[in-house]
């Protein structure tokens, strides 16, 4: 399999199985950071967990109520904030390069969908 980069309005994500250290990439329109395979795996797993939590919270909240949820591994911290059907996403790498990034609510659904199929090929 060769390098794969998926992108949409406000987001991009990539996978390069042949790279030595940084096999993953996440980014927005004007920024990007390469991730190790373990960091990318945690990113995808934690995003899926947060999306599931937000979906389950929809029935617990009033329409005008916002919520913030966090998830963390040894490698990164992530947070979603907003309404169950429209929320922003932020992450911080906990080790190594120590960087952070974020996506606006309009970008999150496409990014979430891409994480689910990124390494399926």
SVG drawing of the C-alpha trace seen along z (x, -y; Angstrom):
<svg xmlns="http://www.w3.org/2000/svg" viewBox="-34 -28 47 31">
<polyline fill="none" stroke="black" stroke-width="0.4" points="0.0,0.0 1.2,-3.5 0.8,-6.7 -2.8,-7.8 -4.0,-11.3 -7.7,-12.1 -8.9,-15.7 -12.0,-17.9 -13.0,-21.4 -10.9,-22.2 -9.3,-18.8 -6.8,-16.3 -5.4,-13.0 -2.8,-10.7 -1.2,-7.3 2.2,-6.2 3.0,-2.6 6.4,-2.9 7.6,-5.8 10.2,-5.0 8.9,-6.9 6.0,-9.2 3.5,-7.2 0.5,-9.4 -0.5,-12.9 -3.4,-15.1 -4.0,-18.7 -6.3,-21.5 -6.3,-24.0 -3.2,-25.8 -1.4,-23.4 -0.4,-19.7 1.7,-17.5 3.1,-14.1 2.2,-11.3 3.8,-8.0 1.7,-5.0 0.8,-4.6 -0.2,-8.3 -2.4,-8.0 -4.0,-4.8 -4.8,-6.6 -6.1,-9.6 -8.5,-7.5 -9.6,-5.4 -10.1,-8.4 -12.0,-10.4 -14.4,-7.4 -14.9,-7.2 -15.7,-10.9 -18.0,-10.8 -19.9,-7.9 -20.2,-9.7 -21.5,-12.8 -24.1,-10.8 -25.3,-9.1 -25.5,-12.5 -28.0,-13.8 -30.9,-12.3 -29.7,-13.6 -29.3,-17.3 -31.8,-20.1 -31.4,-21.4 -29.6,-24.6 -27.2,-22.8 -23.5,-22.4 -21.2,-19.9 -17.4,-19.2 -16.0,-15.7 -12.3,-14.6 -10.4,-11.4 -6.8,-10.7 -4.1,-8.1 -0.4,-8.2 0.3,-9.8 -2.4,-12.4 -5.3,-14.3 -8.5,-15.1 -11.6,-17.2 -14.8,-17.8 -17.0,-20.7 -20.3,-21.9 -23.6,-20.3 -24.0,-16.6 -24.5,-17.1 -22.0,-19.9 -18.8,-20.1 -15.2,-21.2 -12.2,-18.9 -8.9,-19.7 -5.9,-17.5 -2.6,-17.9 0.4,-15.5 1.6,-14.5 5.0,-13.3 7.9,-14.0 7.1,-17.0 4.3,-18.4 2.1,-20.1 -1.6,-20.7 -4.3,-21.2 -8.0,-21.8 -10.9,-21.6 -14.1,-23.6 -17.4,-21.8 -18.0,-21.8 -14.7,-19.8 -15.2,-17.1 -17.8,-14.8 -15.5,-14.4 -12.4,-13.9 -14.3,-11.3 -15.4,-9.4 -11.9,-9.4 -10.4,-8.0 -12.8,-5.0 -11.5,-4.0 -7.9,-5.3 -6.1,-2.0 -8.7,0.3 -7.2,0.5"/>
</svg>
